[in-house]
Structure formats: C-alpha cells, structure tokens
Amino acid sequence: MCEDLGIDFSQTMLNVFQQHFPSAKLLCANGAAYHDDQQYDLIFSNGVLQHFDKGMLRQHFANARAMMAPGGMFICGSIPWRALWYRYLTGELTGAAHPSALRGMIYRTLLSFKPDGMGYWHDLSDFKRLARDFGMTASFHGCIYYPYRFHCVLTGE
C-alpha cells in the first residue's frame, strides 16, 4: 500500500494545505486524469466532480478503480444532483429569492448547452452505470449541509 497522497490541480491550494500539514505528500496534477501504479485503500474526491464532464468523470472512475486496493473504497463527495437542479435554481432548497418562471426557463435552456456556475450536475444513474462498468457497487447518501448535493461510496465487487 502507498502512503497518503493528496492531489490538486491548484499549487496555491496545495501550498496552503502544506502549511497546515507539513509532512503531507502532495502532488499538483489533474485529478480527472491522475493515475499511478500504487494501490490505495481509500480514494476520496470531494467537491471536485462538478468540474468533470462525462468523459472526465469516466476517466476518473477508470483510474480510481485501477488504483483501488482489494477491499478499498472510492468516495465521491458533494456532487451537484441533477434531479434537484431546478429546485436549487428556484431557491426552494436554499431559501434564496425565487427567479421568475421565464428566467428559470431561459436558464434551463442555457444549461442544456453548457454547465452553470456550479459546474456539471450529475445523476445517480450516471454513477450507477459507471460503478457497474468498472466492477464496483455504489451506495448513495444525501448531504445534510447542501440538500441539492449527494455523496457516492463505491466499493470493488
């Protein structure tokens, strides 16, 4: 097994983290494409998958599965949940002011062409399919602080 390793695409974020945890092993790299020859008991992606389109997400799953040790776990945290996107947009889940219906329709149409400021909103079915494709089992959990997000815990079959 490999020692702990932290990956981030932002050297600035890694520098801040390193100040608080000077002994941490950190590497500046693209999380969607990162792969090494080590085996890890835990691979944890938190608050990052919203920046991955479907192709990047698939690559991340393939790499994570290849690096998972037997009995290991791959945890994807704080993923914007596509099924709750409109309820988030209207403020129903956040207590924010409600936009007009017309504004909501325009925004929904624009989102179908590109991600919004939150990034990509993913479906549970995307994660179920990827888990199946890479020989993993997925379980899903809600997010208490952000009800429009979900967490996914994946284990090898």
C-alpha positions as CSV (number, residue, x, y, z in Angstrom):
1,M,0.0,0.0,0.0
2,C,1.1,3.6,-0.6
3,E,1.3,6.3,2.0
4,D,-1.3,9.1,1.9
5,L,-1.1,11.3,-1.1
6,G,-3.1,14.5,-1.9
7,I,-3.7,15.6,-5.4
8,D,-5.0,19.0,-6.5
9,F,-4.7,21.0,-9.7
10,S,-4.0,24.2,-7.8
11,Q,-0.5,24.6,-6.5
12,T,-1.8,27.6,-4.4
13,M,-4.3,25.3,-2.6
14,L,-1.5,22.7,-2.1
15,N,0.8,25.3,-0.6
16,V,-1.9,26.4,1.9
17,F,-2.6,22.8,2.8
18,Q,1.1,22.1,3.2
19,Q,1.4,25.0,5.7
20,H,-1.0,23.2,8.0
21,F,0.2,19.7,7.3
22,P,3.9,20.0,6.5
23,S,4.5,16.2,6.4
24,A,1.8,15.6,3.8
25,K,2.8,14.2,0.4
26,L,1.1,16.4,-2.2
27,L,1.2,16.5,-5.9
28,C,-0.1,19.1,-8.4
29,A,-1.9,17.2,-11.1
30,N,-5.2,16.9,-13.0
31,G,-7.5,14.8,-10.8
32,A,-9.6,13.5,-13.7
33,A,-6.6,12.0,-15.4
34,Y,-4.3,11.2,-12.5
35,H,-3.1,7.6,-12.4
36,D,-0.1,5.9,-10.7
37,D,1.0,2.3,-10.1
38,Q,0.2,2.4,-6.4
39,Q,-2.8,0.7,-4.6
40,Y,-4.9,2.8,-2.2
41,D,-7.3,1.7,0.5
42,L,-9.2,5.0,0.1
43,I,-9.6,7.3,-2.8
44,F,-11.6,10.5,-1.9
45,S,-12.8,13.1,-4.4
46,N,-14.7,15.9,-2.6
47,G,-16.3,18.9,-4.3
48,V,-14.4,18.3,-7.5
49,L,-16.6,16.1,-9.7
50,Q,-18.8,19.1,-10.6
51,H,-15.9,20.2,-12.7
52,F,-15.8,16.9,-14.7
53,D,-17.8,16.4,-17.8
54,K,-19.0,12.9,-18.5
55,G,-15.7,11.9,-20.3
56,M,-13.6,13.2,-17.5
57,L,-15.8,11.5,-14.9
58,R,-15.4,8.2,-16.8
59,Q,-11.7,8.6,-16.9
60,H,-11.6,9.4,-13.2
61,F,-13.6,6.3,-12.4
62,A,-11.3,4.1,-14.6
63,N,-8.2,5.4,-12.9
64,A,-9.6,5.3,-9.4
65,R,-10.7,1.6,-9.9
66,A,-7.3,0.7,-11.2
67,M,-5.6,2.3,-8.1
68,M,-8.1,0.8,-5.6
69,A,-6.6,-1.9,-3.3
70,P,-8.6,-5.1,-2.8
71,G,-11.3,-4.1,-0.3
72,G,-10.6,-0.4,-1.0
73,M,-13.2,2.3,-1.2
74,F,-13.7,5.2,-3.6
75,I,-15.7,8.1,-2.1
76,C,-17.1,10.9,-4.3
77,G,-18.4,13.7,-2.1
78,S,-20.5,16.8,-2.6
79,I,-21.8,16.2,-6.1
80,P,-24.5,18.5,-7.5
81,W,-27.6,16.4,-8.0
82,R,-29.1,16.9,-11.4
83,A,-32.6,15.8,-10.3
84,L,-32.6,18.7,-7.8
85,W,-31.1,21.4,-10.1
86,Y,-34.4,23.2,-10.7
87,R,-35.3,23.2,-7.1
88,Y,-31.9,24.7,-6.3
89,L,-32.3,27.3,-9.1
90,T,-35.7,28.4,-7.8
91,G,-34.3,28.8,-4.3
92,E,-36.6,26.1,-2.9
93,L,-33.7,24.2,-1.3
94,T,-31.6,27.2,-0.3
95,G,-34.1,29.8,0.8
96,A,-32.9,32.2,-1.9
97,A,-35.2,34.5,-3.7
98,H,-37.2,32.8,-6.5
99,P,-36.4,33.9,-10.0
100,S,-39.2,34.5,-12.5
101,A,-40.6,31.5,-14.4
102,L,-39.3,33.0,-17.6
103,R,-35.8,33.5,-16.2
104,G,-35.9,29.9,-15.0
105,M,-36.9,28.6,-18.5
106,I,-34.1,30.6,-20.1
107,Y,-31.6,29.5,-17.6
108,R,-32.6,25.8,-18.0
109,T,-32.2,26.1,-21.8
110,L,-28.8,27.6,-21.5
111,L,-27.7,24.9,-19.0
112,S,-28.6,22.3,-21.6
113,F,-25.7,23.6,-23.7
114,K,-23.0,24.3,-21.0
115,P,-22.6,23.9,-17.3
116,D,-23.7,26.7,-15.0
117,G,-21.6,28.5,-12.3
118,M,-21.9,25.4,-10.1
119,G,-20.4,23.2,-12.9
120,Y,-21.9,19.9,-14.1
121,W,-24.9,18.5,-12.3
122,H,-24.8,14.7,-12.3
123,D,-27.4,12.0,-12.0
124,L,-27.4,9.0,-9.7
125,S,-27.9,6.8,-12.8
126,D,-24.5,8.1,-14.2
127,F,-22.8,6.8,-11.1
128,K,-24.7,3.5,-11.1
129,R,-23.7,2.9,-14.7
130,L,-20.0,3.8,-14.0
131,A,-19.9,1.6,-11.0
132,R,-21.3,-1.3,-13.0
133,D,-18.9,-0.6,-15.9
134,F,-15.9,-0.7,-13.6
135,G,-16.9,-3.6,-11.3
136,M,-18.0,-1.6,-8.3
137,T,-21.0,-1.3,-6.1
138,A,-22.4,2.2,-5.4
139,S,-24.3,3.5,-2.4
140,F,-25.7,7.0,-2.2
141,H,-26.1,9.4,0.7
142,G,-27.7,12.8,0.9
143,C,-25.7,15.9,2.0
144,I,-27.0,17.5,5.2
145,Y,-25.5,20.9,4.6
146,Y,-26.3,21.1,0.9
147,P,-29.5,19.3,0.1
148,Y,-29.0,19.6,-3.6
149,R,-25.8,17.5,-3.5
150,F,-25.2,13.8,-2.9
151,H,-22.3,11.6,-1.9
152,C,-21.4,8.2,-3.5
153,V,-19.5,5.4,-1.8
154,L,-18.0,2.8,-4.2
155,T,-16.5,-0.5,-3.3
156,G,-15.0,-3.2,-5.5
157,E,-17.1,-6.2,-6.3
